[in-house]
Amino acid sequence: MLLREVEYARPSSVAEAVKLLAANDGARPLAGGQTLTNVMKARAAAPDVLVDLNDLDELRGVARSADGGLEIGAMTTLTELIRSETAGETPILGQVASQVADVQVRNRGTIGGNVCVNDPTNHFPPLMVALDATMTVVGESGERTIPAEEFFLGVYMTAVGPGELLTKITLPAANGARYGFDSVAIGRDGTCIVSAAAAVRDNEARVAIGCVAATPMLVKAAPNPEAVKEAVREAQLDPPSDVHAPADYRRALAEIVAARAVAEAE
């Protein structure tokens, strides 16, 4: 199905982009566009104005912050994340990015788009929660930062409000933390049935599980397989059933995938 007629704007600065988004109730930012254009074709979304962010180089790139953390521009593509030497100092980023769909998707898709869409099957929302990331959002009233745990609100819903724009994602300094990610997908490069990201620091594993709820589910446990599985059981997950997997299968799989993510981090 063809797209309906829509106004198109290509701002040259973040300030201009925010102004356009704030001035039009029906405006939507356009990053990689792979999800948005498909839902527009299906008439599931009908924005009045598309605000194309692809000229905003200030939203691209990966850099170390003064405290040793990592700052990732929201318009950084998954391919750029994989190839970045700075991001390579935190290998889990490239490892997860390389599992997303295929080369064409990774060339266009951005990390900001991946987290802002917040499809429960997306790879990066659980990783951001597990790594205790901070999301920086800018609007006409200024800039605010949101912990990843509070950023994801529901299916396709985040804390980015009308007229606001996610500009960067900040990861805290590792300080000895180890990271892992595991998933079971529908075939090669397919949609995740269940995914889990883990950050292990000292005697605690912080594990975020994807595909079992509207937002990543965070559990904390001692970093050993049985403790992690028990923590997942105690969380009393209530995952959906669909054509790919019934709820009971997802619930059981969550324990296994979470334990594997922690084992990879170790």
JOURQUI-V397425 format. One record per residue. RES is the residue in three letters. PHI is phi in whole degrees, -180 to 180 (999 if undefined). D_CENTER is the distance of its C-alpha to the mean C-alpha in Angstrom with 1 decimal. Layout:
RES,PHI,D_CENTER
RES,PHI,D_CENTER
This chain:
MET,999,28.0
LEU,-78,28.3
LEU,-69,26.4
ARG,-75,28.4
GLU,-64,29.6
VAL,-147,27.1
GLU,-74,27.6
TYR,-133,25.7
ALA,-133,25.2
ARG,-129,24.1
PRO,-67,24.2
SER,-106,25.1
SER,-151,23.6
VAL,-63,20.8
ALA,-59,23.7
GLU,-67,24.9
ALA,-62,21.5
VAL,-63,21.3
LYS,-61,24.9
LEU,-65,24.5
LEU,-66,21.6
ALA,-73,23.8
ALA,-82,26.9
ASN,-129,25.8
ASP,-59,24.7
GLY,-98,23.6
ALA,-84,21.6
ARG,-135,18.1
PRO,-73,16.3
LEU,-117,16.1
ALA,-102,13.7
GLY,-70,13.7
GLY,84,15.1
GLN,-70,14.7
THR,-83,13.5
LEU,-61,15.5
THR,-65,18.7
ASN,-68,18.7
VAL,-72,18.6
MET,-68,21.1
LYS,-62,23.3
ALA,-83,23.3
ARG,63,24.2
ALA,-83,21.4
ALA,-141,20.5
ALA,-141,23.2
PRO,-65,22.3
ASP,-83,25.5
VAL,-136,24.1
LEU,-100,21.4
VAL,-105,20.6
ASP,-76,19.7
LEU,-96,17.9
ASN,-72,18.8
ASP,-91,21.8
LEU,-91,20.0
ASP,-63,20.2
GLU,-66,19.7
LEU,-99,16.0
ARG,-111,15.9
GLY,107,16.4
VAL,-128,15.8
ALA,-144,18.4
ARG,-83,19.7
SER,-86,20.5
ALA,-61,23.9
ASP,-91,23.1
GLY,91,21.5
GLY,-77,17.8
LEU,-126,15.4
GLU,-112,14.5
ILE,-118,12.1
GLY,-66,12.8
ALA,-62,10.4
MET,-92,12.5
THR,-70,12.4
THR,-76,12.3
LEU,-65,11.1
THR,-64,14.9
GLU,-63,15.5
LEU,-66,13.1
ILE,-66,15.1
ARG,-88,18.3
SER,-68,18.0
GLU,-66,20.6
THR,-66,19.1
ALA,-64,15.6
GLY,-64,17.9
GLU,-72,19.2
THR,-121,16.1
PRO,-58,16.2
ILE,-60,13.4
LEU,-63,11.0
GLY,-68,13.3
GLN,-63,13.9
VAL,-71,10.5
ALA,-58,10.2
SER,-70,13.7
GLN,-91,13.1
VAL,-80,11.1
ALA,47,14.0
ASP,-136,16.7
VAL,-60,17.9
GLN,-62,18.2
VAL,-67,14.7
ARG,-68,13.5
ASN,-69,16.1
ARG,-100,15.0
GLY,-68,11.3
THR,-112,9.5
ILE,-66,6.4
GLY,-64,7.1
GLY,-64,7.7
ASN,-61,4.8
VAL,-79,3.0
CYS,-74,6.8
VAL,-66,7.9
ASN,50,6.5
ASP,-67,8.6
PRO,-58,9.4
THR,-89,9.7
ASN,-68,6.4
HIS,-77,6.1
PHE,-82,3.1
PRO,-56,3.3
PRO,-62,6.8
LEU,-64,7.0
MET,-64,6.3
VAL,-69,8.8
ALA,-62,11.0
LEU,-83,11.4
ASP,60,12.2
ALA,-71,10.4
THR,-122,11.7
MET,-103,10.5
THR,-102,13.5
VAL,-121,14.5
VAL,-120,17.8
GLY,-139,20.3
GLU,-63,24.1
SER,-86,24.8
GLY,125,23.0
GLU,-108,20.0
ARG,-140,18.3
THR,-116,15.8
ILE,-131,13.7
PRO,-62,12.8
ALA,-56,9.3
GLU,-61,11.6
GLU,-102,12.9
PHE,-78,10.1
PHE,-91,9.1
LEU,-106,12.5
GLY,179,12.9
VAL,-59,12.3
TYR,62,11.1
MET,-126,11.8
THR,-135,10.5
ALA,-79,12.9
VAL,-71,13.2
GLY,-90,16.8
PRO,-58,19.3
GLY,77,20.2
GLU,-111,17.3
LEU,-144,14.8
LEU,-73,11.8
THR,-108,13.5
LYS,-156,12.0
ILE,-121,9.9
THR,-116,12.5
LEU,-102,12.7
PRO,-68,16.1
ALA,-57,18.8
ALA,-64,18.8
ASN,48,22.5
GLY,89,23.0
ALA,-68,19.9
ARG,-119,19.0
TYR,-123,15.8
GLY,-148,15.3
PHE,-148,13.2
ASP,-146,14.9
SER,-156,14.7
VAL,-119,17.3
ALA,-118,16.8
ILE,-85,19.2
GLY,75,21.0
ARG,-65,20.0
ASP,60,16.8
GLY,-91,16.5
THR,-68,14.2
CYS,-70,13.4
ILE,-88,16.0
VAL,-147,14.7
SER,-136,12.3
ALA,-151,12.4
ALA,-119,11.4
ALA,-133,14.3
ALA,-124,15.6
VAL,-112,19.4
ARG,-137,21.5
ASP,57,25.3
ASN,-110,26.0
GLU,-135,22.8
ALA,-107,19.7
ARG,-108,16.6
VAL,-122,14.8
ALA,-111,11.7
ILE,-108,12.3
GLY,-106,10.4
CYS,78,12.5
VAL,-113,15.2
ALA,-160,14.6
ALA,-67,13.0
THR,-132,10.6
PRO,-58,9.8
MET,-98,13.4
LEU,-99,14.4
VAL,-128,17.7
LYS,-128,19.8
ALA,-161,22.8
ALA,-63,25.1
PRO,-80,23.7
ASN,-140,25.8
PRO,-54,25.1
GLU,-67,27.4
ALA,-65,26.2
VAL,-66,22.6
LYS,-61,23.8
GLU,-64,25.9
ALA,-64,23.2
VAL,-66,21.1
ARG,-61,24.4
GLU,-67,25.2
ALA,-70,21.9
GLN,50,23.5
LEU,-61,20.5
ASP,-127,21.2
PRO,-73,19.0
PRO,-79,19.9
SER,-104,22.3
ASP,-150,22.1
VAL,-64,23.7
HIS,-90,21.7
ALA,-165,22.3
PRO,-76,24.2
ALA,-60,23.0
ASP,-62,25.3
TYR,-66,24.0
ARG,-63,20.3
ARG,-63,21.6
ALA,-69,23.6
LEU,-66,21.0
ALA,-59,18.5
GLU,-62,21.2
ILE,-67,21.7
VAL,-65,18.1
ALA,-64,17.5
ALA,-64,20.8
ARG,-66,20.1
ALA,-61,16.9
VAL,-68,19.2
ALA,-62,22.0
GLU,-65,20.0
ALA,-67,19.2
GLU,-74,23.0
